[in-house]
């Protein structure tokens, strides 16, 4: 069962990456070697995705940062935008 789950997750990741990349306008990064979780980790792609689905869903200034508290804030903004939608 675990093997099937890993396979399903891998398949889902492969289909999500191009879709997200197309929506956020970063198809090159979406096809890169970086794992999906790593690509989404800092919250910038998530915020761009929310704004692509619903303009100005995330009203905060969205900038990449290596600082964990700034990354967490962007992820919070994404979750809040999802709740509002």
N, C-alpha and C positions, 0 to 999 in steps of 0.2 A: 504493500500500500504506500509506503513512504517513497519508494522509487517512482511510482505513478504520480504522486503529488509533486515531486521535484520536476518531473517531466512536464507536468501541467503548468507549473510556475514558470519554467524556462520558456515554454511555448507562449504563455501569456506575456512575458517580458518582451519576447521577440516581436509580438504584434503591437504592443503598447509603444515601444520606443519610436518607431517611425510615425505613428499617429501623433504622439506628443510633440515630436520634433517638427512635424508639419504645422501643427497648431501654433506653436510658439515661434516658428520661423527659424529653427536651428536644426535643420535636417542633418547637417554634417556632424554635429555633436551627438545627435541621436543614433547615428550609425557607428559611432566610435567604440573603442574597446572597453570603455569605462563601464563597470557594472551599473545596472539601473539604480540601485539604492544609493550608490556613490554619486551618480549624476543628479539625483533629486535631493541629496543630503543638505545642501546649504539653503534650500527653499526658494532660490531664484527661479528655477524652472517651474516649480509648483505655482508660484505667484504669477508667472507669465502665462501658465496654463489657465488659471482662474480668470485672468484678464482677457485671455483669448476667447473663453467661453462666454464671459459677461464683462464687457468693458468697464473698467474702474471698479471691479469687484474687490481688488486689493488696492487700497488708496495710499498705502505707505510707499515710501521711496524704496525701490527694489534695487539693491546693489549687492554684488558678491562680497563676502567677507569670510575670513578664516576664523573670526571670533565666534565661539559657540553661542554666546548669548544673542548675537545678531542673527545667526542662523535660526535659532529657536524662535526669535521674534517673527521672522519671515514665515516660518512654518505655522505659527499661531495665526498670523494674518491670513494664510491660506485656509486654515480650518475655519476661521471666523467667516471668511467669504463663502465657503461651502455651506455653512449653516444658514447664511442669509439667502442663498440661492434656493 
